[in-house]
Amino acid sequence: MRIVLSSNFDITGMLGRDAVELQEGASVRSLFEMLRQRCQLNLIDPQSGEINSSDFRVLLNGKEHPFWPRGLATPLRDADEVRVLVMPLAGG
């Protein structure tokens, strides 16, 4: 299945691609694991096992991760859109 992937930064290893191919039945967690392996993008906090929300905001079909029905175990469907946003650092 094809998952549309977008971000507000260049994801290393994606080379301008806007979609990734995953096996049927893949979950959000399996997408994030693929991004970790292929692109060295660590979206999951190793201590909590959840999205590193202090650094990233992730949307699945326009909904933020706290509203996904099964969290990271939420199954993906063909043509789902995942948007990964880096949270800017506050400064002054």
Gaussian input, Z-matrix of N, CA and C with variables (Angstrom, degrees):
# hf/3-21g

backbone

0 1
 N
 C     1     B1
 C     2     B2     1     A1
 N     3     B3     2     A2     1     D1
 C     4     B4     3     A3     2     D2
 C     5     B5     4     A4     3     D3
 N     6     B6     5     A5     4     D4
 C     7     B7     6     A6     5     D5
 C     8     B8     7     A7     6     D6
 N     9     B9     8     A8     7     D7
 C    10    B10     9     A9     8     D8
 C    11    B11    10    A10     9     D9
 N    12    B12    11    A11    10    D10
 C    13    B13    12    A12    11    D11
 C    14    B14    13    A13    12    D12
 N    15    B15    14    A14    13    D13
 C    16    B16    15    A15    14    D14
 C    17    B17    16    A16    15    D15
 N    18    B18    17    A17    16    D16
 C    19    B19    18    A18    17    D17
 C    20    B20    19    A19    18    D18
 N    21    B21    20    A20    19    D19
 C    22    B22    21    A21    20    D20
 C    23    B23    22    A22    21    D21
 N    24    B24    23    A23    22    D22
 C    25    B25    24    A24    23    D23
 C    26    B26    25    A25    24    D24
 N    27    B27    26    A26    25    D25
 C    28    B28    27    A27    26    D26
 C    29    B29    28    A28    27    D27
 N    30    B30    29    A29    28    D28
 C    31    B31    30    A30    29    D29
 C    32    B32    31    A31    30    D30
 N    33    B33    32    A32    31    D31
 C    34    B34    33    A33    32    D32
 C    35    B35    34    A34    33    D33
 N    36    B36    35    A35    34    D34
 C    37    B37    36    A36    35    D35
 C    38    B38    37    A37    36    D36
 N    39    B39    38    A38    37    D37
 C    40    B40    39    A39    38    D38
 C    41    B41    40    A40    39    D39
 N    42    B42    41    A41    40    D40
 C    43    B43    42    A42    41    D41
 C    44    B44    43    A43    42    D42
 N    45    B45    44    A44    43    D43
 C    46    B46    45    A45    44    D44
 C    47    B47    46    A46    45    D45
 N    48    B48    47    A47    46    D46
 C    49    B49    48    A48    47    D47
 C    50    B50    49    A49    48    D48
 N    51    B51    50    A50    49    D49
 C    52    B52    51    A51    50    D50
 C    53    B53    52    A52    51    D51
 N    54    B54    53    A53    52    D52
 C    55    B55    54    A54    53    D53
 C    56    B56    55    A55    54    D54
 N    57    B57    56    A56    55    D55
 C    58    B58    57    A57    56    D56
 C    59    B59    58    A58    57    D57
 N    60    B60    59    A59    58    D58
 C    61    B61    60    A60    59    D59
 C    62    B62    61    A61    60    D60
 N    63    B63    62    A62    61    D61
 C    64    B64    63    A63    62    D62
 C    65    B65    64    A64    63    D63
 N    66    B66    65    A65    64    D64
 C    67    B67    66    A66    65    D65
 C    68    B68    67    A67    66    D66
 N    69    B69    68    A68    67    D67
 C    70    B70    69    A69    68    D68
 C    71    B71    70    A70    69    D69
 N    72    B72    71    A71    70    D70
 C    73    B73    72    A72    71    D71
 C    74    B74    73    A73    72    D72
 N    75    B75    74    A74    73    D73
 C    76    B76    75    A75    74    D74
 C    77    B77    76    A76    75    D75
 N    78    B78    77    A77    76    D76
 C    79    B79    78    A78    77    D77
 C    80    B80    79    A79    78    D78
 N    81    B81    80    A80    79    D79
 C    82    B82    81    A81    80    D80
 C    83    B83    82    A82    81    D81
 N    84    B84    83    A83    82    D82
 C    85    B85    84    A84    83    D83
 C    86    B86    85    A85    84    D84
 N    87    B87    86    A86    85    D85
 C    88    B88    87    A87    86    D86
 C    89    B89    88    A88    87    D87
 N    90    B90    89    A89    88    D88
 C    91    B91    90    A90    89    D89
 C    92    B92    91    A91    90    D90
 N    93    B93    92    A92    91    D91
 C    94    B94    93    A93    92    D92
 C    95    B95    94    A94    93    D93
 N    96    B96    95    A95    94    D94
 C    97    B97    96    A96    95    D95
 C    98    B98    97    A97    96    D96
 N    99    B99    98    A98    97    D97
 C   100   B100    99    A99    98    D98
 C   101   B101   100   A100    99    D99
 N   102   B102   101   A101   100   D100
 C   103   B103   102   A102   101   D101
 C   104   B104   103   A103   102   D102
 N   105   B105   104   A104   103   D103
 C   106   B106   105   A105   104   D104
 C   107   B107   106   A106   105   D105
 N   108   B108   107   A107   106   D106
 C   109   B109   108   A108   107   D107
 C   110   B110   109   A109   108   D108
 N   111   B111   110   A110   109   D109
 C   112   B112   111   A111   110   D110
 C   113   B113   112   A112   111   D111
 N   114   B114   113   A113   112   D112
 C   115   B115   114   A114   113   D113
 C   116   B116   115   A115   114   D114
 N   117   B117   116   A116   115   D115
 C   118   B118   117   A117   116   D116
 C   119   B119   118   A118   117   D117
 N   120   B120   119   A119   118   D118
 C   121   B121   120   A120   119   D119
 C   122   B122   121   A121   120   D120
 N   123   B123   122   A122   121   D121
 C   124   B124   123   A123   122   D122
 C   125   B125   124   A124   123   D123
 N   126   B126   125   A125   124   D124
 C   127   B127   126   A126   125   D125
 C   128   B128   127   A127   126   D126
 N   129   B129   128   A128   127   D127
 C   130   B130   129   A129   128   D128
 C   131   B131   130   A130   129   D129
 N   132   B132   131   A131   130   D130
 C   133   B133   132   A132   131   D131
 C   134   B134   133   A133   132   D132
 N   135   B135   134   A134   133   D133
 C   136   B136   135   A135   134   D134
 C   137   B137   136   A136   135   D135
 N   138   B138   137   A137   136   D136
 C   139   B139   138   A138   137   D137
 C   140   B140   139   A139   138   D138
 N   141   B141   140   A140   139   D139
 C   142   B142   141   A141   140   D140
 C   143   B143   142   A142   141   D141
 N   144   B144   143   A143   142   D142
 C   145   B145   144   A144   143   D143
 C   146   B146   145   A145   144   D144
 N   147   B147   146   A146   145   D145
 C   148   B148   147   A147   146   D146
 C   149   B149   148   A148   147   D147
 N   150   B150   149   A149   148   D148
 C   151   B151   150   A150   149   D149
 C   152   B152   151   A151   150   D150
 N   153   B153   152   A152   151   D151
 C   154   B154   153   A153   152   D152
 C   155   B155   154   A154   153   D153
 N   156   B156   155   A155   154   D154
 C   157   B157   156   A156   155   D155
 C   158   B158   157   A157   156   D156
 N   159   B159   158   A158   157   D157
 C   160   B160   159   A159   158   D158
 C   161   B161   160   A160   159   D159
 N   162   B162   161   A161   160   D160
 C   163   B163   162   A162   161   D161
 C   164   B164   163   A163   162   D162
 N   165   B165   164   A164   163   D163
 C   166   B166   165   A165   164   D164
 C   167   B167   166   A166   165   D165
 N   168   B168   167   A167   166   D166
 C   169   B169   168   A168   167   D167
 C   170   B170   169   A169   168   D168
 N   171   B171   170   A170   169   D169
 C   172   B172   171   A171   170   D170
 C   173   B173   172   A172   171   D171
 N   174   B174   173   A173   172   D172
 C   175   B175   174   A174   173   D173
 C   176   B176   175   A175   174   D174
 N   177   B177   176   A176   175   D175
 C   178   B178   177   A177   176   D176
 C   179   B179   178   A178   177   D177
 N   180   B180   179   A179   178   D178
 C   181   B181   180   A180   179   D179
 C   182   B182   181   A181   180   D180
 N   183   B183   182   A182   181   D181
 C   184   B184   183   A183   182   D182
 C   185   B185   184   A184   183   D183
 N   186   B186   185   A185   184   D184
 C   187   B187   186   A186   185   D185
 C   188   B188   187   A187   186   D186
 N   189   B189   188   A188   187   D187
 C   190   B190   189   A189   188   D188
 C   191   B191   190   A190   189   D189
 N   192   B192   191   A191   190   D190
 C   193   B193   192   A192   191   D191
 C   194   B194   193   A193   192   D192
 N   195   B195   194   A194   193   D193
 C   196   B196   195   A195   194   D194
 C   197   B197   196   A196   195   D195
 N   198   B198   197   A197   196   D196
 C   199   B199   198   A198   197   D197
 C   200   B200   199   A199   198   D198
 N   201   B201   200   A200   199   D199
 C   202   B202   201   A201   200   D200
 C   203   B203   202   A202   201   D201
 N   204   B204   203   A203   202   D202
 C   205   B205   204   A204   203   D203
 C   206   B206   205   A205   204   D204
 N   207   B207   206   A206   205   D205
 C   208   B208   207   A207   206   D206
 C   209   B209   208   A208   207   D207
 N   210   B210   209   A209   208   D208
 C   211   B211   210   A210   209   D209
 C   212   B212   211   A211   210   D210
 N   213   B213   212   A212   211   D211
 C   214   B214   213   A213   212   D212
 C   215   B215   214   A214   213   D213
 N   216   B216   215   A215   214   D214
 C   217   B217   216   A216   215   D215
 C   218   B218   217   A217   216   D216
 N   219   B219   218   A218   217   D217
 C   220   B220   219   A219   218   D218
 C   221   B221   220   A220   219   D219
 N   222   B222   221   A221   220   D220
 C   223   B223   222   A222   221   D221
 C   224   B224   223   A223   222   D222
 N   225   B225   224   A224   223   D223
 C   226   B226   225   A225   224   D224
 C   227   B227   226   A226   225   D225
 N   228   B228   227   A227   226   D226
 C   229   B229   228   A228   227   D227
 C   230   B230   229   A229   228   D228
 N   231   B231   230   A230   229   D229
 C   232   B232   231   A231   230   D230
 C   233   B233   232   A232   231   D231
 N   234   B234   233   A233   232   D232
 C   235   B235   234   A234   233   D233
 C   236   B236   235   A235   234   D234
 N   237   B237   236   A236   235   D235
 C   238   B238   237   A237   236   D236
 C   239   B239   238   A238   237   D237
 N   240   B240   239   A239   238   D238
 C   241   B241   240   A240   239   D239
 C   242   B242   241   A241   240   D240
 N   243   B243   242   A242   241   D241
 C   244   B244   243   A243   242   D242
 C   245   B245   244   A244   243   D243
 N   246   B246   245   A245   244   D244
 C   247   B247   246   A246   245   D245
 C   248   B248   247   A247   246   D246
 N   249   B249   248   A248   247   D247
 C   250   B250   249   A249   248   D248
 C   251   B251   250   A250   249   D249
 N   252   B252   251   A251   250   D250
 C   253   B253   252   A252   251   D251
 C   254   B254   253   A253   252   D252
 N   255   B255   254   A254   253   D253
 C   256   B256   255   A255   254   D254
 C   257   B257   256   A256   255   D255
 N   258   B258   257   A257   256   D256
 C   259   B259   258   A258   257   D257
 C   260   B260   259   A259   258   D258
 N   261   B261   260   A260   259   D259
 C   262   B262   261   A261   260   D260
 C   263   B263   262   A262   261   D261
 N   264   B264   263   A263   262   D262
 C   265   B265   264   A264   263   D263
 C   266   B266   265   A265   264   D264
 N   267   B267   266   A266   265   D265
 C   268   B268   267   A267   266   D266
 C   269   B269   268   A268   267   D267
 N   270   B270   269   A269   268   D268
 C   271   B271   270   A270   269   D269
 C   272   B272   271   A271   270   D270
 N   273   B273   272   A272   271   D271
 C   274   B274   273   A273   272   D272
 C   275   B275   274   A274   273   D273

   B1=1.4498
   B2=1.5164
   B3=1.2988
   B4=1.4649
   B5=1.5342
   B6=1.3433
   B7=1.4601
   B8=1.5256
   B9=1.3220
   B10=1.4617
   B11=1.5264
   B12=1.3125
   B13=1.4541
   B14=1.5207
   B15=1.3245
   B16=1.4601
   B17=1.5236
   B18=1.3314
   B19=1.4618
   B20=1.5228
   B21=1.3235
   B22=1.4571
   B23=1.5268
   B24=1.3445
   B25=1.4558
   B26=1.5286
   B27=1.3223
   B28=1.4611
   B29=1.5172
   B30=1.3205
   B31=1.4566
   B32=1.5144
   B33=1.3186
   B34=1.4601
   B35=1.5250
   B36=1.3175
   B37=1.4522
   B38=1.5162
   B39=1.3140
   B40=1.4630
   B41=1.5243
   B42=1.3189
   B43=1.4568
   B44=1.5297
   B45=1.3199
   B46=1.4507
   B47=1.5147
   B48=1.3306
   B49=1.4629
   B50=1.5206
   B51=1.3019
   B52=1.4566
   B53=1.5226
   B54=1.3213
   B55=1.4545
   B56=1.5198
   B57=1.3149
   B58=1.4576
   B59=1.5282
   B60=1.3044
   B61=1.4631
   B62=1.5195
   B63=1.3283
   B64=1.4586
   B65=1.5148
   B66=1.3215
   B67=1.4596
   B68=1.5189
   B69=1.3219
   B70=1.4642
   B71=1.5235
   B72=1.3242
   B73=1.4547
   B74=1.5145
   B75=1.3336
   B76=1.4666
   B77=1.5231
   B78=1.3261
   B79=1.4615
   B80=1.5252
   B81=1.3222
   B82=1.4637
   B83=1.5253
   B84=1.3366
   B85=1.4706
   B86=1.5323
   B87=1.3274
   B88=1.4680
   B89=1.5257
   B90=1.3299
   B91=1.4679
   B92=1.5275
   B93=1.3281
   B94=1.4645
   B95=1.5214
   B96=1.3332
   B97=1.4687
   B98=1.5343
   B99=1.3385
   B100=1.4601
   B101=1.5249
   B102=1.3447
   B103=1.4653
   B104=1.5270
   B105=1.3251
   B106=1.4622
   B107=1.5304
   B108=1.3110
   B109=1.4656
   B110=1.5219
   B111=1.3117
   B112=1.4650
   B113=1.5234
   B114=1.3187
   B115=1.4660
   B116=1.5251
   B117=1.3343
   B118=1.4667
   B119=1.5288
   B120=1.3259
   B121=1.4562
   B122=1.5287
   B123=1.3398
   B124=1.4586
   B125=1.5218
   B126=1.3184
   B127=1.4583
   B128=1.5282
   B129=1.3308
   B130=1.4559
   B131=1.5194
   B132=1.3191
   B133=1.4609
   B134=1.5284
   B135=1.3458
   B136=1.4651
   B137=1.5315
   B138=1.3109
   B139=1.4641
   B140=1.5245
   B141=1.3281
   B142=1.4662
   B143=1.5285
   B144=1.3300
   B145=1.4575
   B146=1.5139
   B147=1.3204
   B148=1.4617
   B149=1.5343
   B150=1.3194
   B151=1.4647
   B152=1.5214
   B153=1.3173
   B154=1.4607
   B155=1.5311
   B156=1.3338
   B157=1.4627
   B158=1.5211
   B159=1.3219
   B160=1.4649
   B161=1.5296
   B162=1.3363
   B163=1.4635
   B164=1.5259
   B165=1.3352
   B166=1.4624
   B167=1.5242
   B168=1.2970
   B169=1.4604
   B170=1.5196
   B171=1.3356
   B172=1.4581
   B173=1.5237
   B174=1.3285
   B175=1.4610
   B176=1.5237
   B177=1.3069
   B178=1.4618
   B179=1.5183
   B180=1.3112
   B181=1.4689
   B182=1.5272
   B183=1.3440
   B184=1.4490
   B185=1.5177
   B186=1.3394
   B187=1.4678
   B188=1.5233
   B189=1.3417
   B190=1.4617
   B191=1.5233
   B192=1.3409
   B193=1.4567
   B194=1.5238
   B195=1.3201
   B196=1.4766
   B197=1.5316
   B198=1.3333
   B199=1.4513
   B200=1.5274
   B201=1.3403
   B202=1.4603
   B203=1.5240
   B204=1.3243
   B205=1.4677
   B206=1.5303
   B207=1.3264
   B208=1.4664
   B209=1.5247
   B210=1.3251
   B211=1.4681
   B212=1.5117
   B213=1.3184
   B214=1.4632
   B215=1.5239
   B216=1.3255
   B217=1.4711
   B218=1.5263
   B219=1.3303
   B220=1.4641
   B221=1.5271
   B222=1.3273
   B223=1.4643
   B224=1.5258
   B225=1.3069
   B226=1.4627
   B227=1.5230
   B228=1.3292
   B229=1.4615
   B230=1.5207
   B231=1.3007
   B232=1.4540
   B233=1.5252
   B234=1.3150
   B235=1.4679
   B236=1.5243
   B237=1.3468
   B238=1.4638
   B239=1.5212
   B240=1.3268
   B241=1.4602
   B242=1.5237
   B243=1.3296
   B244=1.4575
   B245=1.5300
   B246=1.3154
   B247=1.4719
   B248=1.5094
   B249=1.3417
   B250=1.4661
   B251=1.5192
   B252=1.3230
   B253=1.4628
   B254=1.5149
   B255=1.3228
   B256=1.4557
   B257=1.5145
   B258=1.3198
   B259=1.4570
   B260=1.5249
   B261=1.3307
   B262=1.4596
   B263=1.5264
   B264=1.3169
   B265=1.4524
   B266=1.5148
   B267=1.3112
   B268=1.4666
   B269=1.5091
   B270=1.2664
   B271=1.4630
   B272=1.5102
   B273=1.2706
   B274=1.4438
   B275=1.4968
   A1=108.62
   A2=115.57
   A3=122.57
   A4=109.06
   A5=115.53
   A6=122.47
   A7=108.08
   A8=117.02
   A9=122.21
   A10=107.44
   A11=116.18
   A12=121.95
   A13=108.78
   A14=116.40
   A15=119.99
   A16=108.80
   A17=114.87
   A18=119.88
   A19=109.34
   A20=114.71
   A21=120.03
   A22=110.94
   A23=116.73
   A24=123.47
   A25=107.92
   A26=117.03
   A27=120.94
   A28=109.30
   A29=116.33
   A30=120.73
   A31=107.64
   A32=116.22
   A33=122.18
   A34=109.99
   A35=115.89
   A36=120.89
   A37=114.36
   A38=117.92
   A39=119.76
   A40=111.43
   A41=117.13
   A42=122.59
   A43=112.92
   A44=116.28
   A45=120.39
   A46=114.70
   A47=117.58
   A48=119.25
   A49=109.42
   A50=115.18
   A51=118.86
   A52=111.72
   A53=117.36
   A54=121.12
   A55=110.16
   A56=115.11
   A57=121.34
   A58=107.85
   A59=115.15
   A60=121.37
   A61=108.57
   A62=115.95
   A63=122.63
   A64=108.99
   A65=115.55
   A66=120.45
   A67=109.87
   A68=116.29
   A69=120.80
   A70=108.86
   A71=116.17
   A72=120.85
   A73=114.41
   A74=117.36
   A75=120.42
   A76=109.70
   A77=115.25
   A78=121.20
   A79=109.82
   A80=114.93
   A81=119.90
   A82=109.40
   A83=117.10
   A84=120.60
   A85=110.80
   A86=118.54
   A87=120.13
   A88=111.02
   A89=118.13
   A90=120.76
   A91=109.66
   A92=116.93
   A93=120.61
   A94=111.27
   A95=117.73
   A96=121.06
   A97=110.04
   A98=116.95
   A99=120.71
   A100=110.24
   A101=117.55
   A102=120.57
   A103=111.35
   A104=116.93
   A105=120.01
   A106=110.36
   A107=116.59
   A108=120.62
   A109=112.00
   A110=117.33
   A111=121.21
   A112=112.82
   A113=117.60
   A114=120.76
   A115=113.94
   A116=117.68
   A117=121.99
   A118=111.36
   A119=116.54
   A120=122.67
   A121=107.79
   A122=116.63
   A123=121.80
   A124=110.08
   A125=115.85
   A126=121.33
   A127=112.33
   A128=117.01
   A129=121.22
   A130=109.84
   A131=115.37
   A132=122.13
   A133=108.09
   A134=118.43
   A135=120.19
   A136=113.54
   A137=117.78
   A138=120.48
   A139=111.99
   A140=116.75
   A141=119.57
   A142=112.79
   A143=116.78
   A144=120.21
   A145=113.33
   A146=116.68
   A147=122.40
   A148=109.19
   A149=115.71
   A150=120.34
   A151=109.34
   A152=115.52
   A153=122.15
   A154=107.37
   A155=115.76
   A156=120.35
   A157=113.44
   A158=118.17
   A159=118.09
   A160=110.65
   A161=117.40
   A162=121.39
   A163=113.48
   A164=117.26
   A165=121.11
   A166=111.72
   A167=113.63
   A168=122.78
   A169=105.04
   A170=117.64
   A171=121.03
   A172=108.86
   A173=114.87
   A174=121.01
   A175=109.39
   A176=115.94
   A177=122.95
   A178=106.62
   A179=116.29
   A180=121.93
   A181=111.41
   A182=115.47
   A183=121.32
   A184=115.55
   A185=118.03
   A186=120.84
   A187=109.93
   A188=115.56
   A189=119.96
   A190=110.39
   A191=115.32
   A192=119.90
   A193=116.01
   A194=122.72
   A195=117.78
   A196=113.17
   A197=117.54
   A198=121.15
   A199=113.90
   A200=117.14
   A201=119.63
   A202=107.93
   A203=117.85
   A204=120.36
   A205=114.67
   A206=118.09
   A207=120.79
   A208=111.82
   A209=116.81
   A210=119.97
   A211=111.22
   A212=116.76
   A213=120.88
   A214=112.68
   A215=117.36
   A216=121.23
   A217=111.90
   A218=117.71
   A219=121.44
   A220=109.40
   A221=117.93
   A222=119.42
   A223=111.35
   A224=114.84
   A225=121.46
   A226=109.23
   A227=115.45
   A228=121.91
   A229=108.66
   A230=115.55
   A231=120.88
   A232=109.85
   A233=116.73
   A234=125.91
   A235=113.89
   A236=118.42
   A237=119.35
   A238=108.68
   A239=116.22
   A240=120.93
   A241=109.76
   A242=115.66
   A243=122.21
   A244=106.91
   A245=115.21
   A246=121.31
   A247=107.69
   A248=116.12
   A249=122.84
   A250=107.66
   A251=115.48
   A252=121.08
   A253=109.64
   A254=115.90
   A255=120.50
   A256=107.14
   A257=115.33
   A258=120.10
   A259=107.80
   A260=118.00
   A261=120.13
   A262=110.88
   A263=114.56
   A264=120.06
   A265=109.86
   A266=116.14
   A267=119.73
   A268=108.52
   A269=116.05
   A270=118.76
   A271=110.36
   A272=113.45
   A273=115.14
   A274=111.11
   D1=155.73
   D2=-175.88
   D3=-107.88
   D4=125.22
   D5=178.94
   D6=-112.12
   D7=127.68
   D8=178.18
   D9=-80.17
   D10=127.35
   D11=-176.83
   D12=-123.03
   D13=128.28
   D14=177.26
   D15=-137.71
   D16=161.95
   D17=-178.98
   D18=-157.83
   D19=170.82
   D20=175.06
   D21=-100.70
   D22=20.29
   D23=177.58
   D24=-152.01
   D25=165.59
   D26=177.46
   D27=-78.83
   D28=123.58
   D29=177.01
   D30=-89.06
   D31=114.50
   D32=-178.43
   D33=-54.25
   D34=133.36
   D35=176.98
   D36=90.26
   D37=-9.86
   D38=179.58
   D39=-85.58
   D40=-22.76
   D41=175.34
   D42=50.37
   D43=45.38
   D44=175.79
   D45=80.39
   D46=-1.89
   D47=178.79
   D48=-68.88
   D49=146.87
   D50=179.60
   D51=-113.28
   D52=10.45
   D53=179.23
   D54=-150.40
   D55=155.20
   D56=176.01
   D57=-129.28
   D58=152.95
   D59=177.41
   D60=-100.85
   D61=129.73
   D62=176.69
   D63=-129.36
   D64=160.91
   D65=177.03
   D66=-71.98
   D67=150.16
   D68=175.31
   D69=-55.37
   D70=140.59
   D71=178.75
   D72=85.83
   D73=1.27
   D74=179.38
   D75=-64.36
   D76=149.80
   D77=178.77
   D78=-105.37
   D79=172.65
   D80=174.57
   D81=-58.28
   D82=-41.98
   D83=179.46
   D84=-59.13
   D85=-41.18
   D86=-179.63
   D87=-67.76
   D88=-33.94
   D89=173.68
   D90=-62.57
   D91=-46.75
   D92=-179.20
   D93=-64.13
   D94=-35.54
   D95=177.44
   D96=-65.85
   D97=-40.71
   D98=177.07
   D99=-62.45
   D100=-42.37
   D101=178.61
   D102=-65.29
   D103=-35.54
   D104=177.78
   D105=-64.90
   D106=-44.91
   D107=-178.15
   D108=-71.71
   D109=-46.55
   D110=-173.97
   D111=-80.56
   D112=-35.88
   D113=-170.18
   D114=-119.62
   D115=1.84
   D116=-176.43
   D117=55.55
   D118=36.69
   D119=179.05
   D120=-106.01
   D121=108.33
   D122=-177.20
   D123=-98.42
   D124=97.67
   D125=-179.34
   D126=-88.53
   D127=-18.24
   D128=-176.56
   D129=-102.33
   D130=128.85
   D131=176.73
   D132=-70.53
   D133=123.51
   D134=-176.48
   D135=-64.98
   D136=-25.75
   D137=-179.18
   D138=-78.91
   D139=-45.99
   D140=-176.41
   D141=-90.08
   D142=-24.01
   D143=-175.07
   D144=76.25
   D145=8.42
   D146=-179.70
   D147=-112.87
   D148=174.09
   D149=178.58
   D150=-60.96
   D151=137.28
   D152=177.23
   D153=-74.40
   D154=83.18
   D155=-172.21
   D156=-75.76
   D157=-9.75
   D158=175.09
   D159=-77.34
   D160=-22.21
   D161=179.97
   D162=-109.22
   D163=-27.86
   D164=-173.06
   D165=-130.85
   D166=149.48
   D167=169.04
   D168=-120.78
   D169=127.11
   D170=-176.44
   D171=-124.57
   D172=131.75
   D173=179.52
   D174=-120.28
   D175=137.73
   D176=174.72
   D177=-114.99
   D178=112.67
   D179=-177.30
   D180=51.71
   D181=40.74
   D182=175.47
   D183=86.61
   D184=-3.60
   D185=-179.67
   D186=-107.18
   D187=134.74
   D188=178.48
   D189=-71.10
   D190=157.15
   D191=-172.02
   D192=-57.74
   D193=-29.91
   D194=177.99
   D195=-64.03
   D196=-16.56
   D197=-176.16
   D198=-102.83
   D199=7.51
   D200=177.09
   D201=-75.30
   D202=140.85
   D203=-173.51
   D204=-59.65
   D205=-35.11
   D206=-177.40
   D207=-127.54
   D208=26.37
   D209=179.76
   D210=59.27
   D211=-137.75
   D212=-179.11
   D213=-68.58
   D214=-16.18
   D215=177.70
   D216=-84.19
   D217=0.35
   D218=179.79
   D219=-58.62
   D220=124.49
   D221=178.81
   D222=-71.45
   D223=145.01
   D224=176.95
   D225=-94.53
   D226=152.59
   D227=176.70
   D228=-123.37
   D229=157.44
   D230=178.88
   D231=-52.17
   D232=133.95
   D233=177.60
   D234=76.15
   D235=8.07
   D236=172.33
   D237=-60.58
   D238=150.91
   D239=178.26
   D240=-114.83
   D241=125.70
   D242=177.00
   D243=-114.89
   D244=125.21
   D245=179.88
   D246=-116.35
   D247=123.85
   D248=179.53
   D249=-110.95
   D250=121.93
   D251=-178.49
   D252=-119.51
   D253=132.96
   D254=173.29
   D255=-81.47
   D256=132.33
   D257=178.69
   D258=-82.26
   D259=125.19
   D260=-179.16
   D261=-67.76
   D262=147.82
   D263=176.72
   D264=-77.19
   D265=138.63
   D266=175.58
   D267=-81.06
   D268=146.68
   D269=-179.81
   D270=-158.44
   D271=169.99
   D272=178.67
   D273=-179.16

